Amino acid sequence: MTRWIVTGLAALVLVGTSVASAEPPSTPSGPPATPATSSPSAYDSLSPGNKRIATALFDAQKTSTTGTPTLTLDQIAGERRSGKSWGDVFQAMKSQGLIQAETLGQVLGRYDRARHSRS
């Protein structure tokens, strides 16, 4: 019986020392791997209705003659995603001289008429 106890204890000691001396798992250096697909742009993540408004605002600023740089679709959508309402985005663009229309409704109306006349 003593032989079984000694053998068991010896096995436990061997297992304990081999676990304690084992190398820790290596950690990868650098940032974690990212998925192959990139995150969608601000514009791509908008709903179809919001894409319509962003595109209407984008098209409306093309008539600006102030020489002020125009905003991209992603910049316009980014303003919306940052928590501003479309009215706020319109007012900001108007105050920068990017849009000549008086109201957001005019911008949307002109965009819809131009879109329907093309089809």
C-alpha positions as CSV (number, residue, x, y, z in Angstrom):
1,M,0.0,0.0,0.0
2,T,2.8,2.3,0.8
3,R,4.3,1.7,-2.6
4,W,1.0,2.9,-4.2
5,I,1.0,6.1,-2.1
6,V,4.7,6.9,-2.9
7,T,4.1,6.2,-6.6
8,G,1.0,8.4,-6.6
9,L,2.8,11.2,-4.8
10,A,5.8,11.0,-7.2
11,A,3.4,11.2,-10.2
12,L,1.7,14.3,-8.7
13,V,5.1,15.9,-8.1
14,L,6.2,15.2,-11.7
15,V,3.0,16.6,-13.1
16,G,3.2,19.7,-10.8
17,T,6.7,20.5,-11.8
18,S,6.1,20.0,-15.5
19,V,3.1,22.4,-15.4
20,A,5.0,25.0,-13.4
21,S,8.0,24.9,-15.7
22,A,5.9,25.1,-18.9
23,E,6.4,28.2,-20.9
24,P,3.5,30.6,-20.9
25,P,1.6,30.9,-24.1
26,S,3.1,33.4,-26.4
27,T,1.1,36.6,-27.0
28,P,1.1,38.0,-30.5
29,S,2.9,41.3,-30.9
30,G,1.1,44.2,-32.4
31,P,-2.6,44.9,-32.7
32,P,-5.1,42.1,-32.8
33,A,-6.1,40.9,-36.2
34,T,-9.0,42.7,-37.7
35,P,-11.6,41.1,-40.0
36,A,-11.0,41.2,-43.7
37,T,-14.0,43.4,-44.3
38,S,-13.7,47.0,-43.4
39,S,-16.4,49.0,-41.6
40,P,-18.9,50.7,-43.9
41,S,-18.5,54.4,-44.6
42,A,-20.7,56.9,-42.9
43,Y,-22.8,57.3,-46.0
44,D,-23.1,53.5,-46.6
45,S,-24.4,53.0,-43.1
46,L,-27.4,55.4,-43.6
47,S,-30.9,54.3,-44.3
48,P,-32.2,54.7,-47.8
49,G,-34.2,57.8,-46.8
50,N,-31.2,59.4,-45.1
51,K,-29.1,58.6,-48.2
52,R,-31.6,60.5,-50.3
53,I,-31.3,63.6,-48.1
54,A,-27.5,63.4,-48.0
55,T,-27.3,63.0,-51.7
56,A,-29.7,66.0,-52.2
57,L,-27.5,68.1,-50.0
58,F,-24.4,67.0,-51.8
59,D,-25.9,67.8,-55.2
60,A,-27.2,71.2,-54.0
61,Q,-23.8,72.3,-53.0
62,K,-22.4,71.7,-56.5
63,T,-24.0,75.0,-57.6
64,S,-22.0,77.0,-55.1
65,T,-19.8,79.6,-56.7
66,T,-18.0,80.8,-53.5
67,G,-14.9,78.8,-54.1
68,T,-15.4,77.2,-50.7
69,P,-14.5,73.5,-50.7
70,T,-17.5,71.3,-50.9
71,L,-18.3,68.5,-48.5
72,T,-18.2,64.8,-49.6
73,L,-21.1,62.5,-49.1
74,D,-19.2,60.8,-46.2
75,Q,-18.6,64.2,-44.5
76,I,-22.3,65.1,-44.8
77,A,-23.4,61.7,-43.5
78,G,-20.8,62.0,-40.7
79,E,-22.4,65.2,-39.6
80,R,-25.8,63.4,-39.4
81,R,-24.3,60.4,-37.6
82,S,-22.6,62.7,-35.0
83,G,-26.1,63.6,-33.7
84,K,-27.1,66.6,-35.8
85,S,-30.5,66.8,-37.4
86,W,-30.7,67.2,-41.2
87,G,-32.0,70.8,-40.5
88,D,-28.8,71.5,-38.5
89,V,-26.6,70.0,-41.3
90,F,-28.5,72.1,-43.9
91,Q,-28.1,75.3,-41.8
92,A,-24.4,74.7,-41.3
93,M,-23.8,74.2,-45.0
94,K,-25.9,77.3,-45.8
95,S,-24.0,79.4,-43.4
96,Q,-20.7,78.3,-45.0
97,G,-22.1,79.4,-48.4
98,L,-22.2,75.9,-49.7
99,I,-25.9,75.9,-50.4
100,Q,-28.0,78.6,-52.0
101,A,-31.5,77.2,-51.3
102,E,-33.6,78.8,-48.5
103,T,-34.9,75.6,-47.0
104,L,-34.1,71.9,-46.8
105,G,-37.5,71.3,-48.4
106,Q,-36.4,73.2,-51.5
107,V,-33.2,71.2,-51.7
108,L,-35.2,67.9,-51.5
109,G,-37.8,69.2,-54.0
110,R,-35.2,70.1,-56.6
111,Y,-33.4,66.8,-56.1
112,D,-36.6,64.8,-56.5
113,R,-37.6,66.8,-59.6
114,A,-34.2,66.3,-61.2
115,R,-34.2,62.6,-60.3
116,H,-37.6,62.0,-61.8
117,S,-36.9,64.0,-65.0
118,R,-33.8,61.8,-65.6
119,S,-35.8,58.5,-65.4
